[in-house]
Amino acid sequence: MDERVHEHAEVLVDWSARVEAGDDVVLSVAEGTHDLAVAVAEELGDRGANLLTTYDSDEVARAYLRAHDGGFSTGEHELTMVENADVYLRLGGGRNTSALADVPSTARQKYATATAELREARMATDWVSTVHPTRSLAQQAGMAYEEYRNFAYSAILRDWEALAGEMAGMKELLDSGSEVRIEKERTDLTMSVEGRTAVNSAASVSYDSHNLPSGEVFTAPHATEGEVFFDVPMTINGKRLRDVSLTFEGGEVVDFSAGANEGELETILDTDDGARRSGELGIGMNRGIDRFTDNILFDEKMGDTIHLALGRAYDACLPDGEAGNASAVHVDLITDMSEGVMEIDGEVVQRNGVFRWEEGFER
C-alpha cells in the first residue's frame, strides 16, 4: 500500500476529526476507498475508538432512487445511528462519477427534502469528508492515475497549521468588513457580510472545518445583489453544469441560465425557497491545488477561485440565536478570479488571483 494512504488516514483521524479514545465513529466507505478505509480503521483502533462501518455506493443509491415511488421517509433507523455518533467520517471515491446521471431530478429533490433531518444530525457530529484518489476521479479530472494521486496528496498532505495561520488574515478581513464586491467579465456582485463570522477552514473540526483537503475561508453572506458568472464547469448529481449565470435581486435569484444542463440548475433552484438564496461565500486559498478537476472538494479550495453556494448556510458563520438561510440543498458554484477583483469595503483584497499580501500583487 502507498505510504501516503497511511499518512492521509493519520491526518484525517488526528488533525481533522480529533478522534479520542472511546469516541463512537461512523465510517462511511465508498466503493473505491477500501485501502483508505483499512488505514483509517487501523488508526481508529490504535486510538481506542469504537467503529461502525457503512457502505456508500452511488450505484446502490441509483437503483434505490429509480425504483422508489418517491414517498421517502426521514430514515429513522439511520437517524438513530447518526444521533448516537460522536464522529462521522465519509470516504468518497466511487467507480463511476456519473452513476446517478439517469436518476430523475424530481426523485433526488424529494429524497433531499425528506432526509434533511438526517443531514442536520450528521452536521451535529464532528464530521469530516475526504476522498481517496481513484481511477474514476482521475478520469473525471482528465489525468493519468499516478498523476492524479500526486495531485491529490499534494492538496491533502499539507502543513495545515501553517496554512491556518496564513488564512487567519482573510478571516479577520471578512469579520471586520461589511460588504464584499466581486468584479470580472459578466460579473458585478455585492453581498453583505456584516454581523457574520468567517470560518478559517483549515481541515479540522477545531476550526469548524469539515473537509480534507480544505484551504478556504468562508462566511454566510446575505443581501446579495447583482450578476455573477460561474465559468468553472462542475458535475452535480451526475450532470455537468457549465457557464452558469445568476442574477440576484433582493437577495434572491430572479434569473438564471446555463450553457449545459440548465434544467438541472432549475431543479436545484426549485428545491425550496432557500435554494434561491446564497448560503456561502468561499475564498479558495490552497496553493497545493493548481488545476481544476471537476471535483468540488478540490476545485473550490484552489487559490485563485471564489465560490458561492446556493442553499443552506452554516451555523458556524451566524450569531448565536440567529437562523441563517435554510434549505435542503447546498450547491457550490465556482468562478475563476485569475482575471478579476475582489474588494472588501472598497479595498482590493485580491486582484487577478493574487492576494494583496502575496508576491506579485498589483497595487
C-alpha positions in Angstrom: 0.0 0.0 0.0 1.2 3.5 -0.9 2.6 5.0 2.3 0.7 8.2 1.5 -2.6 6.3 2.2 -1.5 5.8 5.8 -0.4 9.5 6.1 -3.8 10.5 4.7 -5.6 8.3 7.4 -3.4 9.8 10.2 -4.2 13.4 9.1 -7.9 12.6 8.9 -8.1 10.9 12.3 -5.7 13.2 14.3 -5.7 16.6 12.7 -9.1 16.7 11.0 -11.5 14.7 13.2 -9.5 14.9 16.5 -10.7 11.4 17.4 -10.2 10.4 21.1 -10.4 7.1 22.9 -14.0 6.0 23.4 -15.4 8.1 20.6 -18.2 6.4 18.7 -17.2 6.7 15.0 -19.4 6.0 11.9 -17.1 5.4 8.9 -18.9 5.8 5.5 -16.9 3.9 2.9 -17.4 4.5 -0.9 -16.9 1.7 -3.4 -13.3 2.6 -4.4 -11.9 3.5 -1.0 -11.0 0.2 0.5 -7.3 0.9 1.1 -8.0 4.2 2.8 -10.8 2.6 4.9 -8.3 -0.1 6.1 -5.8 2.5 7.0 -8.4 4.7 8.8 -9.7 1.6 10.7 -6.2 0.9 11.9 -5.8 4.5 13.1 -9.1 4.4 14.9 -8.3 1.1 16.6 -4.9 2.4 17.7 -6.7 5.3 19.5 -9.3 3.1 21.1 -12.3 4.5 19.2 -15.5 2.5 18.6 -16.0 1.8 14.9 -19.2 1.3 12.8 -18.7 1.0 9.1 -21.3 1.7 6.4 -21.2 1.2 2.7 -21.8 4.2 0.4 -22.3 3.3 -3.3 -23.7 5.6 -6.0 -24.8 2.5 -7.9 -26.8 1.2 -5.0 -28.3 4.7 -4.5 -29.2 4.8 -8.2 -31.0 1.5 -8.0 -33.0 2.6 -4.9 -33.9 6.1 -6.2 -35.0 4.9 -9.6 -37.2 2.1 -8.1 -38.8 4.1 -5.3 -42.2 5.7 -5.7 -41.0 9.0 -4.3 -42.7 8.9 -0.9 -39.4 8.9 1.0 -39.3 8.9 4.8 -36.8 10.5 7.1 -35.0 7.3 7.7 -35.4 6.9 11.4 -33.1 3.9 11.7 -30.2 5.8 10.1 -31.0 8.9 12.1 -30.7 7.0 15.3 -27.3 5.7 14.3 -26.0 9.2 13.5 -27.5 10.8 16.6 -25.5 8.4 18.7 -22.2 9.0 16.9 -19.5 11.4 18.1 -17.7 11.4 14.8 -18.9 10.8 11.2 -16.2 10.2 8.6 -17.0 10.0 4.9 -14.5 8.5 2.5 -15.6 9.4 -1.1 -14.3 7.8 -4.3 -16.7 5.6 -6.3 -16.3 3.6 -9.5 -18.3 5.9 -11.7 -18.6 9.6 -11.1 -21.8 9.7 -13.4 -23.6 6.8 -11.7 -26.5 9.0 -10.7 -26.8 10.7 -14.1 -30.1 9.0 -15.1 -31.9 9.4 -11.7 -34.8 11.7 -12.3 -34.2 15.2 -10.8 -37.6 15.0 -9.0 -36.5 11.8 -7.2 -33.3 13.4 -6.0 -35.2 16.5 -4.9 -37.8 14.6 -2.9 -35.1 12.5 -1.3 -33.0 15.5 -0.3 -36.1 17.2 1.2 -37.2 14.0 3.1 -33.7 13.4 4.6 -32.9 17.0 5.7 -33.1 16.0 9.4 -30.6 13.3 8.8 -28.1 15.7 7.2 -28.6 18.0 10.2 -27.8 15.2 12.5 -24.6 14.4 10.7 -23.5 18.0 10.9 -24.1 18.0 14.6 -21.2 15.4 14.9 -17.5 16.0 14.4 -17.9 15.1 10.8 -15.2 15.2 8.1 -15.5 14.4 4.4 -12.5 13.3 2.3 -11.7 11.4 -0.9 -9.4 8.6 -1.8 -7.8 9.2 -5.2 -9.4 6.6 -7.5 -9.2 5.9 -11.2 -12.7 7.2 -11.8 -11.7 10.6 -10.2 -8.5 10.7 -12.3 -10.5 10.1 -15.4 -13.0 12.8 -14.5 -10.1 15.2 -14.0 -8.5 14.2 -17.3 -5.4 12.9 -15.7 -3.3 9.8 -15.6 -3.9 7.8 -12.4 -0.5 8.3 -10.9 -0.5 11.9 -11.9 -3.9 12.3 -10.1 -2.6 10.6 -7.0 0.3 13.0 -6.8 -2.1 15.9 -7.3 -4.5 14.7 -4.6 -1.8 14.1 -2.0 -0.2 17.5 -2.6 -3.5 19.0 -1.6 -4.2 16.7 1.3 -0.8 16.3 3.0 -0.2 19.9 3.8 1.3 21.8 6.7 -2.2 22.6 7.9 -1.1 24.6 10.9 1.0 26.9 8.7 -1.9 27.4 6.2 -4.3 28.1 9.1 -2.0 31.0 10.1 -2.0 32.4 6.6 -5.7 32.2 6.2 -6.3 33.9 9.5 -5.7 37.2 7.9 -8.5 36.7 5.4 -10.8 35.7 8.2 -10.0 38.9 10.0 -10.8 41.0 6.9 -14.2 39.3 6.4 -15.1 39.5 10.1 -14.3 43.2 10.3 -15.9 44.0 6.9 -19.4 44.9 5.9 -19.6 44.4 2.1 -17.8 42.2 -0.4 -17.8 43.0 -4.1 -16.7 40.7 -6.9 -16.0 42.1 -10.4 -14.9 40.3 -13.5 -16.2 39.7 -17.0 -20.0 39.2 -16.8 -19.9 39.6 -13.0 -20.6 42.5 -10.7 -21.9 41.2 -7.4 -22.2 42.6 -4.0 -23.2 41.0 -0.7 -23.3 41.9 3.0 -21.1 40.0 5.5 -21.9 42.3 8.3 -22.5 40.5 11.6 -21.2 37.2 10.2 -18.2 35.2 11.4 -15.9 33.7 8.8 -14.5 30.2 9.2 -10.8 29.6 8.8 -11.3 26.2 7.1 -8.0 24.5 7.9 -9.3 20.9 7.5 -10.0 20.4 11.2 -13.1 20.3 13.3 -11.3 22.5 15.8 -11.5 25.3 13.1 -15.2 24.4 12.3 -13.8 22.9 9.1 -15.0 19.6 7.8 -13.3 18.9 4.5 -10.0 17.2 3.8 -8.4 18.7 1.8 -9.6 22.2 2.8 -7.9 25.6 2.5 -10.6 28.2 2.2 -12.2 30.9 4.2 -15.9 31.0 4.1 -18.8 33.0 5.5 -22.6 33.3 5.2 -23.5 36.3 3.1 -26.8 38.0 2.8 -28.4 40.8 0.8 -26.8 39.5 -2.3 -27.3 41.8 -5.4 -26.1 41.8 -9.0 -24.9 39.3 -11.6 -22.4 36.5 -11.4 -20.9 34.2 -14.0 -19.5 30.8 -12.9 -17.0 29.8 -15.6 -15.7 26.6 -13.9 -17.6 23.5 -15.1 -18.9 21.3 -12.3 -20.7 17.9 -12.3 -23.6 18.0 -9.9 -25.9 15.0 -9.4 -24.2 13.3 -12.4 -25.0 16.3 -14.7 -22.2 18.7 -15.9 -23.2 22.3 -15.4 -21.3 24.8 -17.5 -21.3 28.6 -17.9 -23.9 29.3 -15.2 -25.2 32.9 -14.9 -27.2 34.0 -11.9 -29.0 37.4 -11.3 -29.8 38.3 -7.7 -32.3 40.9 -6.6 -33.4 41.4 -3.0 -31.0 38.5 -2.0 -32.8 36.0 -4.3 -32.0 34.5 -7.7 -34.5 36.1 -10.1 -32.9 35.0 -13.4 -30.6 32.2 -14.4 -29.0 30.4 -17.4 -26.5 27.7 -18.1 -24.6 26.6 -21.2 -25.3 23.0 -20.4 -27.9 21.2 -18.3 -29.9 24.3 -17.5 -32.8 22.0 -16.4 -30.7 20.6 -13.6 -29.9 24.1 -12.4 -33.6 24.9 -12.4 -34.4 21.8 -10.4 -31.8 22.9 -7.8 -33.3 26.4 -7.6 -36.8 25.0 -7.2 -36.0 22.6 -4.4 -37.3 25.1 -1.8 -37.4 28.8 -1.0 -33.9 28.8 0.4 -32.3 27.3 -2.7 -32.6 30.6 -4.5 -30.5 32.4 -1.9 -26.8 32.4 -1.2 -25.7 30.3 1.7 -22.0 30.6 1.5 -19.2 32.8 0.1 -16.0 30.9 0.0 -12.5 32.1 -0.9 -10.0 29.4 -2.1 -6.5 29.6 -0.6 -4.9 26.1 -1.0 -2.0 26.6 -3.3 -1.4 22.9 -3.4 -4.3 22.7 -5.8 -3.1 24.0 -9.2 -5.8 22.8 -11.7 -9.5 22.2 -12.0 -10.5 18.5 -11.6 -14.4 18.6 -11.7 -14.4 17.7 -8.0 -15.8 20.4 -5.7 -13.8 19.1 -2.8 -10.6 20.3 -4.6 -11.8 22.9 -7.1 -13.4 25.3 -4.6 -10.2 25.4 -2.5 -8.0 26.5 -5.4 -6.1 29.7 -4.6 -7.5 31.9 -7.3 -11.1 31.0 -7.1 -14.2 32.2 -5.3 -17.4 30.1 -4.9 -20.9 30.8 -3.9 -23.3 28.1 -2.5 -27.0 28.2 -3.3 -29.0 27.0 -0.3 -28.1 26.2 3.3 -25.9 28.5 5.4 -23.5 27.0 8.0 -24.4 27.8 11.6 -20.7 28.5 12.5 -20.9 31.7 10.5 -24.0 33.1 12.3 -24.5 35.0 15.5 -25.9 32.9 18.4 -29.6 32.5 18.1 -29.8 33.7 14.5 -31.1 31.4 11.9 -29.4 31.6 8.5 -30.6 30.6 5.1 -32.3 27.2 5.4 -32.6 24.7 2.5 -32.4 21.0 1.7 -29.5 21.8 -0.7 -26.1 23.3 -0.5 -24.7 23.5 -4.1 -21.4 25.2 -4.7 -20.6 27.1 -8.0 -17.1 28.4 -8.8 -15.8 31.4 -10.6 -12.2 31.8 -11.7 -10.7 35.0 -10.3 -7.4 34.9 -12.4 -8.9 37.9 -14.2 -11.0 39.6 -11.6 -11.1 41.7 -8.5 -12.5 41.1 -5.0 -13.0 44.1 -2.7 -14.0 44.3 1.0 -15.5 47.7 1.8 -14.0 49.2 -1.3 -10.4 47.9 -0.6 -8.9 45.5 -3.1 -8.0 42.2 -1.4 -7.4 40.1 -4.4 -6.6 41.1 -8.0 -6.2 38.5 -10.8 -6.0 35.7 -8.4 -3.2 37.2 -6.2 -3.9 38.2 -2.6 -2.6 41.6 -1.5 -0.1 40.0 0.9 1.4 37.7 -1.8 4.3 38.4 -4.1 3.2 39.7 -7.5 0.1 41.6 -6.2 -0.5 44.7 -8.5 -1.3 47.7 -6.4 
